[in-house]
């Protein structure tokens, strides 16, 4: 990356305070910045670093007001975190360069098609009757089954497994070793105590602008579709069961699991290691704290929940505070019992 501060500000629709001719050649955390680096300040707890950072430029929110002199050039933007993300995306494009064409050995099935500007890495497999759009990158050792559709500008990283009939939209990123479209966990109990596998005949539909982390699994529907709506972001090591639907722009952190046929609304935030039971509904804009367990539907929008079973965040925090005081309360109770027993002895005497 090699830009002037002026070029960066134009890219981010920002306003410069300082030297706009400085050359920026790398990005760094504000506390680790060196000359030639650009950093950002979005969280106020990092503000002390802006007065000592070695970075040549810092991206800040438009309402930032310095408390003392700053050596770095400032770029004022609407949202510093978002602006820095945009800048890193541009840097990533430059670093990645362009991968095009087909490496061998690889396999491309009958009646399949792939648009212009694409890439297929060595040992990749694409089945029959697939439709793959323009500028799609399929990295080595990827398996794509029959009748799969992949939209323009989507990237499939190494070792991904995509089963038959999966539909993936535009501008998606699927990271290494993710499995999409495997059978859901469906078994019917029999009279003798054994289980019979229920055929999983549906598929997975992933809409545009979705990011799926490494080693995540998304099961196909028993019938119909498991659906990941536009803009969803899934972390690594997540399990999405059959017939689940995740609403637009919802984010889910690592090691969470969503059981079959549950519906998650739009703009939800689900932290790490959350367990969600099957056949429930979660309203839009719900926030669920780490290691929570959700066993019933949430119908009211905008709630913040935590705990297992999950409940209102304020109530959960109050309960946790009381729990920390239990040893103290136990000692007080024992002290009261001792005093009562002593009083009773005195009365008998």
Secondary structure, 3 states (H helix, E strand, C coil): CCEEHHHHHHHHCCEEECCCCCEECEECCHHHCCCCEEEEECCHHHHHHHCCCCCCEEEEECCCCCCCCCCCEEEEECCHHHHHHHHHHHHHHHHHCCCCEECCCCEECCCCEECCCCEECCCCEECCCCEECCCCEECCCCEECCCCEECCCCEECCCCEECCCCEECCCCEECCCCEEEECCCCEEECCCCCEEECCCCCEEEECCCCEECCCCEEECCCCCEEEECCCCEECCCCEECCCCEECCCCEECCCCEECCCCEECCCCEECCCCEECCCCEECCCCEECCCCEECCCECCCCCEEECECCEEHHHHHHHHHHHHCHHHHHHHHHHHHHHHHHHHHHHHC
